[in-house]
């Protein structure tokens, strides 16, 4: 019987960049792990950040019930979005505490954490093809505050030929929905400029980051191709060539 994980896709992977979810499934399947995708809604983080507590509660309670039931046989819950992970792991719990919420909080992992755990147990397929590419890694704020910084880097370093030319842990200025609001545009751009300048000076071929919002902000400010680390890892399993066209 194959191992299984429960995948919380998040809105960005589900609606804006489905290649992230596809990459997760392909990586898991390559490692003999079945992916379960239960019914789910937006994690509620955007609602909470914009004072819609009732909307956040409705979505959060729906999600923890669905995820807890799907993972009840002892499966781990995996996310590919830092904000979703933070909402389900810790931000929603003080507001909407329940037995199911505590179960989800105790059993949810960012995909990089889970894959690193497989690696440490000697269970991760590390037969990656060589990729001669220079990477600028941007660690999103919502991963950094969960102390998830080293796991993505350790995974990327498994790819032969890949060079990490710079690691950035500064805010890109997007701040979830903050940077999407007209009133915050100038401040968002001012914050992001520091990161943009570091990227342009680094000589990187691509930017790698887990956060969809960060990716949009960075792409807009630099024009450089942005990828989720799972998409890059999945490509390294399949081929030694990589398109760096933006």
ZADO-1210 file (C-alpha; in nm, 4 decimals, padded with zeros to 6 digits):
<atoms>
<atom x="00.0000" y="00.0000" z="00.0000" code="UNK" pos="1"/>
<atom x="00.1438" y="00.3342" z="-00.1068" code="UNK" pos="2"/>
<atom x="00.2047" y="00.6153" z="00.1371" code="UNK" pos="3"/>
<atom x="-00.0384" y="00.9048" z="00.1074" code="UNK" pos="4"/>
<atom x="-00.0454" y="01.2783" z="00.1756" code="UNK" pos="5"/>
<atom x="-00.3351" y="01.5224" z="00.1825" code="UNK" pos="6"/>
<atom x="-00.2785" y="01.8302" z="-00.0352" code="UNK" pos="7"/>
<atom x="-00.4242" y="02.1722" z="00.0412" code="UNK" pos="8"/>
<atom x="-00.3783" y="02.3405" z="-00.2961" code="UNK" pos="9"/>
<atom x="-00.4457" y="02.7012" z="-00.2028" code="UNK" pos="10"/>
<atom x="-00.5972" y="02.9573" z="-00.4385" code="UNK" pos="11"/>
<atom x="-00.2756" y="03.0451" z="-00.6208" code="UNK" pos="12"/>
<atom x="-00.1955" y="02.6915" z="-00.7310" code="UNK" pos="13"/>
<atom x="-00.5598" y="02.6088" z="-00.7935" code="UNK" pos="14"/>
<atom x="-00.6492" y="02.9130" z="-01.0027" code="UNK" pos="15"/>
<atom x="-00.3370" y="03.1023" z="-01.1119" code="UNK" pos="16"/>
<atom x="-00.0460" y="02.8610" z="-01.1468" code="UNK" pos="17"/>
<atom x="-00.1638" y="02.4995" z="-01.1625" code="UNK" pos="18"/>
<atom x="00.1881" y="02.3885" z="-01.2606" code="UNK" pos="19"/>
<atom x="00.2736" y="02.4094" z="-00.8888" code="UNK" pos="20"/>
<atom x="00.0115" y="02.1520" z="-00.7953" code="UNK" pos="21"/>
<atom x="00.0998" y="01.9335" z="-01.0928" code="UNK" pos="22"/>
<atom x="00.4664" y="01.9418" z="-00.9902" code="UNK" pos="23"/>
<atom x="00.3817" y="01.8376" z="-00.6339" code="UNK" pos="24"/>
<atom x="00.1757" y="01.5429" z="-00.7557" code="UNK" pos="25"/>
<atom x="00.4463" y="01.4298" z="-00.9988" code="UNK" pos="26"/>
<atom x="00.7198" y="01.4556" z="-00.7347" code="UNK" pos="27"/>
<atom x="00.5127" y="01.2594" z="-00.4851" code="UNK" pos="28"/>
<atom x="00.4232" y="00.9932" z="-00.7400" code="UNK" pos="29"/>
<atom x="00.7889" y="00.9552" z="-00.8337" code="UNK" pos="30"/>
<atom x="00.8565" y="00.8843" z="-00.4676" code="UNK" pos="31"/>
<atom x="00.5729" y="00.6348" z="-00.4365" code="UNK" pos="32"/>
<atom x="00.3327" y="00.8647" z="-00.2543" code="UNK" pos="33"/>
<atom x="-00.0332" y="00.9074" z="-00.3461" code="UNK" pos="34"/>
<atom x="-00.1817" y="01.2578" z="-00.3229" code="UNK" pos="35"/>
<atom x="-00.5338" y="01.3087" z="-00.1867" code="UNK" pos="36"/>
<atom x="-00.7048" y="01.6412" z="-00.2650" code="UNK" pos="37"/>
<atom x="-01.0162" y="01.6826" z="-00.0482" code="UNK" pos="38"/>
<atom x="-01.2829" y="01.9470" z="-00.0987" code="UNK" pos="39"/>
<atom x="-01.1556" y="02.2862" z="00.0175" code="UNK" pos="40"/>
<atom x="-01.2053" y="02.6630" z="00.0075" code="UNK" pos="41"/>
<atom x="-00.9700" y="02.9627" z="00.0309" code="UNK" pos="42"/>
<atom x="-00.7764" y="02.9292" z="00.3571" code="UNK" pos="43"/>
<atom x="-00.9301" y="03.2524" z="00.4868" code="UNK" pos="44"/>
<atom x="-00.6076" y="03.4469" z="00.5299" code="UNK" pos="45"/>
<atom x="-00.7040" y="03.7243" z="00.2820" code="UNK" pos="46"/>
<atom x="-01.0396" y="03.7622" z="00.4573" code="UNK" pos="47"/>
<atom x="-00.8802" y="03.7830" z="00.8002" code="UNK" pos="48"/>
<atom x="-00.6241" y="04.0369" z="00.6772" code="UNK" pos="49"/>
<atom x="-00.9072" y="04.2568" z="00.5484" code="UNK" pos="50"/>
<atom x="-01.1278" y="04.2400" z="00.8616" code="UNK" pos="51"/>
<atom x="-01.3767" y="03.9844" z="00.7289" code="UNK" pos="52"/>
<atom x="-01.3590" y="03.7625" z="01.0356" code="UNK" pos="53"/>
<atom x="-01.6896" y="03.5873" z="00.9694" code="UNK" pos="54"/>
<atom x="-01.5862" y="03.4930" z="00.6170" code="UNK" pos="55"/>
<atom x="-01.2503" y="03.3698" z="00.7428" code="UNK" pos="56"/>
<atom x="-01.4192" y="03.1619" z="01.0132" code="UNK" pos="57"/>
<atom x="-01.6571" y="03.0002" z="00.7651" code="UNK" pos="58"/>
<atom x="-01.3773" y="02.8989" z="00.5273" code="UNK" pos="59"/>
<atom x="-01.1371" y="02.7966" z="00.8017" code="UNK" pos="60"/>
<atom x="-01.3887" y="02.5695" z="00.9734" code="UNK" pos="61"/>
<atom x="-01.4836" y="02.4106" z="00.6415" code="UNK" pos="62"/>
<atom x="-01.1194" y="02.3434" z="00.5601" code="UNK" pos="63"/>
<atom x="-01.0103" y="02.1987" z="00.8928" code="UNK" pos="64"/>
<atom x="-01.3098" y="01.9631" z="00.8922" code="UNK" pos="65"/>
<atom x="-01.2352" y="01.8449" z="00.5371" code="UNK" pos="66"/>
<atom x="-00.8601" y="01.8134" z="00.5951" code="UNK" pos="67"/>
<atom x="-00.8930" y="01.6411" z="00.9328" code="UNK" pos="68"/>
<atom x="-01.1280" y="01.3813" z="00.7884" code="UNK" pos="69"/>
<atom x="-00.9019" y="01.3172" z="00.4877" code="UNK" pos="70"/>
<atom x="-00.5912" y="01.2864" z="00.7087" code="UNK" pos="71"/>
<atom x="-00.7545" y="01.0878" z="00.9888" code="UNK" pos="72"/>
<atom x="-00.5715" y="00.7664" z="00.8944" code="UNK" pos="73"/>
<atom x="-00.2411" y="00.9285" z="00.9899" code="UNK" pos="74"/>
<atom x="-00.1569" y="01.1088" z="00.6672" code="UNK" pos="75"/>
<atom x="00.0338" y="01.4350" z="00.6667" code="UNK" pos="76"/>
<atom x="-00.1188" y="01.7491" z="00.5180" code="UNK" pos="77"/>
<atom x="00.0944" y="01.9331" z="00.2620" code="UNK" pos="78"/>
<atom x="00.0783" y="02.2904" z="00.1343" code="UNK" pos="79"/>
<atom x="00.2642" y="02.4722" z="-00.1423" code="UNK" pos="80"/>
<atom x="00.1629" y="02.8246" z="-00.0338" code="UNK" pos="81"/>
<atom x="00.3320" y="02.9868" z="00.2684" code="UNK" pos="82"/>
<atom x="00.0248" y="03.1930" z="00.3589" code="UNK" pos="83"/>
<atom x="-00.2090" y="02.8930" z="00.3524" code="UNK" pos="84"/>
<atom x="00.0367" y="02.6983" z="00.5649" code="UNK" pos="85"/>
<atom x="00.0615" y="02.9780" z="00.8202" code="UNK" pos="86"/>
<atom x="-00.3153" y="03.0243" z="00.8365" code="UNK" pos="87"/>
<atom x="-00.3888" y="02.6563" z="00.8910" code="UNK" pos="88"/>
<atom x="-00.0927" y="02.5913" z="01.1174" code="UNK" pos="89"/>
<atom x="-00.1098" y="02.8839" z="01.3558" code="UNK" pos="90"/>
<atom x="-00.2924" y="03.2060" z="01.2582" code="UNK" pos="91"/>
<atom x="-00.6458" y="03.0694" z="01.2557" code="UNK" pos="92"/>
<atom x="-00.6162" y="02.8585" z="01.5679" code="UNK" pos="93"/>
<atom x="-00.6414" y="03.1343" z="01.8354" code="UNK" pos="94"/>
<atom x="-00.9559" y="03.2685" z="01.6680" code="UNK" pos="95"/>
<atom x="-01.1328" y="02.9474" z="01.5648" code="UNK" pos="96"/>
<atom x="-01.0058" y="02.6811" z="01.8017" code="UNK" pos="97"/>
<atom x="-01.1452" y="02.3288" z="01.7750" code="UNK" pos="98"/>
<atom x="-01.0265" y="01.9706" z="01.8024" code="UNK" pos="99"/>
<atom x="-01.0092" y="01.9430" z="01.4233" code="UNK" pos="100"/>
<atom x="-00.8206" y="02.2713" z="01.3970" code="UNK" pos="101"/>
<atom x="-00.5612" y="02.1483" z="01.6472" code="UNK" pos="102"/>
<atom x="-00.5271" y="01.8202" z="01.4546" code="UNK" pos="103"/>
<atom x="-00.4643" y="02.0047" z="01.1285" code="UNK" pos="104"/>
<atom x="-00.2191" y="02.2426" z="01.2954" code="UNK" pos="105"/>
<atom x="-00.0173" y="01.9505" z="01.4327" code="UNK" pos="106"/>
<atom x="-00.0074" y="01.7625" z="01.1023" code="UNK" pos="107"/>
<atom x="00.0427" y="02.0279" z="00.8354" code="UNK" pos="108"/>
<atom x="00.3751" y="02.0813" z="00.6566" code="UNK" pos="109"/>
<atom x="00.5134" y="02.3018" z="00.3862" code="UNK" pos="110"/>
<atom x="00.6091" y="02.0772" z="00.0940" code="UNK" pos="111"/>
<atom x="00.9794" y="02.1534" z="00.1436" code="UNK" pos="112"/>
<atom x="00.9626" y="02.0357" z="00.5052" code="UNK" pos="113"/>
<atom x="00.8010" y="01.7108" z="00.4016" code="UNK" pos="114"/>
<atom x="01.0467" y="01.6416" z="00.1188" code="UNK" pos="115"/>
<atom x="01.3418" y="01.7220" z="00.3440" code="UNK" pos="116"/>
<atom x="01.2067" y="01.4729" z="00.5964" code="UNK" pos="117"/>
<atom x="01.1968" y="01.2104" z="00.3202" code="UNK" pos="118"/>
<atom x="01.5558" y="01.2997" z="00.2287" code="UNK" pos="119"/>
<atom x="01.6746" y="01.2662" z="00.5881" code="UNK" pos="120"/>
<atom x="01.5124" y="00.9224" z="00.6063" code="UNK" pos="121"/>
<atom x="01.6814" y="00.8162" z="00.2822" code="UNK" pos="122"/>
<atom x="01.3452" y="00.7882" z="00.1065" code="UNK" pos="123"/>
<atom x="01.3696" y="01.0749" z="-00.1441" code="UNK" pos="124"/>
<atom x="01.4636" y="00.9978" z="-00.5046" code="UNK" pos="125"/>
<atom x="01.7621" y="01.2288" z="-00.5629" code="UNK" pos="126"/>
<atom x="01.8270" y="01.1191" z="-00.9208" code="UNK" pos="127"/>
<atom x="01.8117" y="01.4744" z="-01.0544" code="UNK" pos="128"/>
<atom x="01.9516" y="01.5718" z="-01.3921" code="UNK" pos="129"/>
<atom x="02.2104" y="01.8473" z="-01.4199" code="UNK" pos="130"/>
<atom x="02.0726" y="02.1987" z="-01.4592" code="UNK" pos="131"/>
<atom x="02.3298" y="02.4695" z="-01.5219" code="UNK" pos="132"/>
<atom x="02.1269" y="02.7598" z="-01.3935" code="UNK" pos="133"/>
<atom x="02.1894" y="03.0525" z="-01.1575" code="UNK" pos="134"/>
<atom x="01.9142" y="03.0916" z="-00.8984" code="UNK" pos="135"/>
<atom x="01.8160" y="03.3862" z="-00.6793" code="UNK" pos="136"/>
<atom x="01.6121" y="03.2425" z="-00.3919" code="UNK" pos="137"/>
<atom x="01.3579" y="03.4692" z="-00.2235" code="UNK" pos="138"/>
<atom x="01.2354" y="03.3364" z="00.1118" code="UNK" pos="139"/>
<atom x="00.8793" y="03.4684" z="00.1641" code="UNK" pos="140"/>
<atom x="00.7942" y="03.6422" z="00.4901" code="UNK" pos="141"/>
<atom x="00.5252" y="03.3834" z="00.5678" code="UNK" pos="142"/>
<atom x="00.7850" y="03.1062" z="00.5524" code="UNK" pos="143"/>
<atom x="01.0500" y="03.3024" z="00.7373" code="UNK" pos="144"/>
<atom x="00.8242" y="03.3687" z="01.0379" code="UNK" pos="145"/>
<atom x="00.7652" y="02.9912" z="01.0557" code="UNK" pos="146"/>
<atom x="01.1439" y="02.9397" z="01.0540" code="UNK" pos="147"/>
<atom x="01.1293" y="02.7582" z="00.7200" code="UNK" pos="148"/>
<atom x="01.4385" y="02.8890" z="00.5434" code="UNK" pos="149"/>
<atom x="01.6914" y="02.6073" z="00.5109" code="UNK" pos="150"/>
<atom x="01.4599" y="02.3308" z="00.3850" code="UNK" pos="151"/>
<atom x="01.3966" y="02.4797" z="00.0378" code="UNK" pos="152"/>
<atom x="01.7665" y="02.5575" z="-00.0056" code="UNK" pos="153"/>
<atom x="01.8759" y="02.2063" z="00.0897" code="UNK" pos="154"/>
<atom x="01.6406" y="02.0641" z="-00.1715" code="UNK" pos="155"/>
<atom x="01.7545" y="02.3004" z="-00.4463" code="UNK" pos="156"/>
<atom x="02.1171" y="02.2155" z="-00.3730" code="UNK" pos="157"/>
<atom x="02.0437" y="01.8520" z="-00.4623" code="UNK" pos="158"/>
<atom x="02.0223" y="01.9547" z="-00.8292" code="UNK" pos="159"/>
<atom x="02.3658" y="01.9102" z="-00.9951" code="UNK" pos="160"/>
<atom x="02.4934" y="02.2239" z="-01.1654" code="UNK" pos="161"/>
<atom x="02.2446" y="02.4571" z="-00.9981" code="UNK" pos="162"/>
<atom x="02.4094" y="02.7605" z="-00.8374" code="UNK" pos="163"/>
<atom x="02.2311" y="02.9669" z="-00.5734" code="UNK" pos="164"/>
<atom x="02.3817" y="03.3108" z="-00.6302" code="UNK" pos="165"/>
<atom x="02.1825" y="03.4941" z="-00.3626" code="UNK" pos="166"/>
<atom x="01.9377" y="03.4240" z="-00.0801" code="UNK" pos="167"/>
<atom x="01.7029" y="03.7049" z="00.0132" code="UNK" pos="168"/>
<atom x="01.4909" y="03.7169" z="00.3286" code="UNK" pos="169"/>
<atom x="01.3715" y="04.0787" z="00.2984" code="UNK" pos="170"/>
<atom x="01.0063" y="04.1588" z="00.2301" code="UNK" pos="171"/>
<atom x="00.9328" y="04.2149" z="-00.1394" code="UNK" pos="172"/>
<atom x="00.6680" y="04.4750" z="-00.0568" code="UNK" pos="173"/>
<atom x="00.3627" y="04.2784" z="-00.1684" code="UNK" pos="174"/>
<atom x="00.2551" y="04.1775" z="00.1828" code="UNK" pos="175"/>
<atom x="-00.0357" y="03.9574" z="00.0745" code="UNK" pos="176"/>
<atom x="-00.3142" y="04.1793" z="-00.0587" code="UNK" pos="177"/>
<atom x="-00.1476" y="04.4934" z="00.0838" code="UNK" pos="178"/>
<atom x="00.0571" y="04.5654" z="-00.2280" code="UNK" pos="179"/>
<atom x="-00.2408" y="04.5096" z="-00.4577" code="UNK" pos="180"/>
<atom x="-00.4271" y="04.8107" z="-00.3213" code="UNK" pos="181"/>
<atom x="-00.3921" y="05.1437" z="-00.5010" code="UNK" pos="182"/>
<atom x="-00.3452" y="05.3323" z="-00.1762" code="UNK" pos="183"/>
<atom x="-00.0375" y="05.1213" z="-00.0914" code="UNK" pos="184"/>
<atom x="00.1201" y="05.1138" z="-00.4383" code="UNK" pos="185"/>
<atom x="00.3999" y="05.3671" z="-00.3817" code="UNK" pos="186"/>
<atom x="00.5057" y="05.2177" z="-00.0484" code="UNK" pos="187"/>
<atom x="00.4919" y="04.8656" z="-00.1905" code="UNK" pos="188"/>
<atom x="00.7161" y="04.9670" z="-00.4799" code="UNK" pos="189"/>
<atom x="00.9596" y="05.1403" z="-00.2461" code="UNK" pos="190"/>
<atom x="00.9932" y="04.8282" z="-00.0309" code="UNK" pos="191"/>
<atom x="01.0251" y="04.6042" z="-00.3351" code="UNK" pos="192"/>
<atom x="01.2951" y="04.8142" z="-00.4987" code="UNK" pos="193"/>
<atom x="01.5625" y="04.6811" z="-00.2605" code="UNK" pos="194"/>
<atom x="01.4859" y="04.3234" z="-00.3623" code="UNK" pos="195"/>
<atom x="01.4650" y="04.4109" z="-00.7319" code="UNK" pos="196"/>
<atom x="01.8061" y="04.5757" z="-00.7223" code="UNK" pos="197"/>
<atom x="01.9602" y="04.2713" z="-00.5493" code="UNK" pos="198"/>
<atom x="01.8150" y="04.0450" z="-00.8170" code="UNK" pos="199"/>
<atom x="01.9398" y="04.2539" z="-01.1078" code="UNK" pos="200"/>
<atom x="02.2879" y="04.2719" z="-00.9535" code="UNK" pos="201"/>
<atom x="02.3040" y="03.8978" z="-00.8854" code="UNK" pos="202"/>
<atom x="02.3224" y="03.7778" z="-01.2448" code="UNK" pos="203"/>
<atom x="02.0551" y="03.5163" z="-01.1722" code="UNK" pos="204"/>
<atom x="01.8819" y="03.3354" z="-01.4574" code="UNK" pos="205"/>
<atom x="01.5658" y="03.2736" z="-01.2552" code="UNK" pos="206"/>
<atom x="01.4094" y="03.3704" z="-00.9234" code="UNK" pos="207"/>
<atom x="01.2757" y="03.0904" z="-00.7068" code="UNK" pos="208"/>
<atom x="01.0153" y="03.1555" z="-00.4397" code="UNK" pos="209"/>
<atom x="00.7220" y="02.9683" z="-00.2839" code="UNK" pos="210"/>
<atom x="00.4899" y="03.2685" z="-00.2598" code="UNK" pos="211"/>
<atom x="00.2693" y="03.3548" z="-00.5548" code="UNK" pos="212"/>
<atom x="00.2252" y="03.7144" z="-00.4405" code="UNK" pos="213"/>
<atom x="00.5998" y="03.7620" z="-00.4012" code="UNK" pos="214"/>
<atom x="00.6461" y="03.6120" z="-00.7467" code="UNK" pos="215"/>
<atom x="00.4062" y="03.8606" z="-00.9050" code="UNK" pos="216"/>
<atom x="00.5784" y="04.1549" z="-00.7357" code="UNK" pos="217"/>
<atom x="00.9284" y="04.0385" z="-00.8271" code="UNK" pos="218"/>
<atom x="00.8393" y="03.9577" z="-01.1879" code="UNK" pos="219"/>
<atom x="00.6777" y="04.3002" z="-01.2274" code="UNK" pos="220"/>
<atom x="00.9863" y="04.4775" z="-01.0929" code="UNK" pos="221"/>
<atom x="01.2573" y="04.2795" z="-01.2719" code="UNK" pos="222"/>
<atom x="01.1130" y="04.0990" z="-01.5729" code="UNK" pos="223"/>
<atom x="01.3105" y="03.7898" z="-01.4686" code="UNK" pos="224"/>
<atom x="01.1427" y="03.4475" z="-01.4786" code="UNK" pos="225"/>
<atom x="00.9981" y="03.3346" z="-01.1424" code="UNK" pos="226"/>
<atom x="00.9422" y="02.9695" z="-01.0459" code="UNK" pos="227"/>
<atom x="00.8147" y="02.7778" z="-00.7473" code="UNK" pos="228"/>
<atom x="01.0896" y="02.5448" z="-00.6139" code="UNK" pos="229"/>
<atom x="00.8704" y="02.2389" z="-00.6710" code="UNK" pos="230"/>
<atom x="00.8345" y="02.3227" z="-01.0392" code="UNK" pos="231"/>
<atom x="01.2122" y="02.3464" z="-01.0663" code="UNK" pos="232"/>
<atom x="01.2653" y="02.0186" z="-00.8793" code="UNK" pos="233"/>
<atom x="01.0144" y="01.8415" z="-01.1016" code="UNK" pos="234"/>
<atom x="01.1874" y="01.9733" z="-01.4133" code="UNK" pos="235"/>
<atom x="01.5196" y="01.8484" z="-01.2774" code="UNK" pos="236"/>
<atom x="01.3722" y="01.4994" z="-01.2544" code="UNK" pos="237"/>
<atom x="01.2723" y="01.5101" z="-01.6203" code="UNK" pos="238"/>
<atom x="01.5305" y="01.7052" z="-01.8161" code="UNK" pos="239"/>
<atom x="01.8646" y="01.8819" z="-01.8072" code="UNK" pos="240"/>
<atom x="01.7314" y="02.1803" z="-02.0069" code="UNK" pos="241"/>
<atom x="01.5475" y="02.4766" z="-01.8610" code="UNK" pos="242"/>
<atom x="01.3876" y="02.7712" z="-02.0351" code="UNK" pos="243"/>
<atom x="01.4733" y="03.0932" z="-01.8541" code="UNK" pos="244"/>
<atom x="01.2664" y="03.3163" z="-02.0805" code="UNK" pos="245"/>
<atom x="01.0420" y="03.5402" z="-01.8730" code="UNK" pos="246"/>
</atoms>
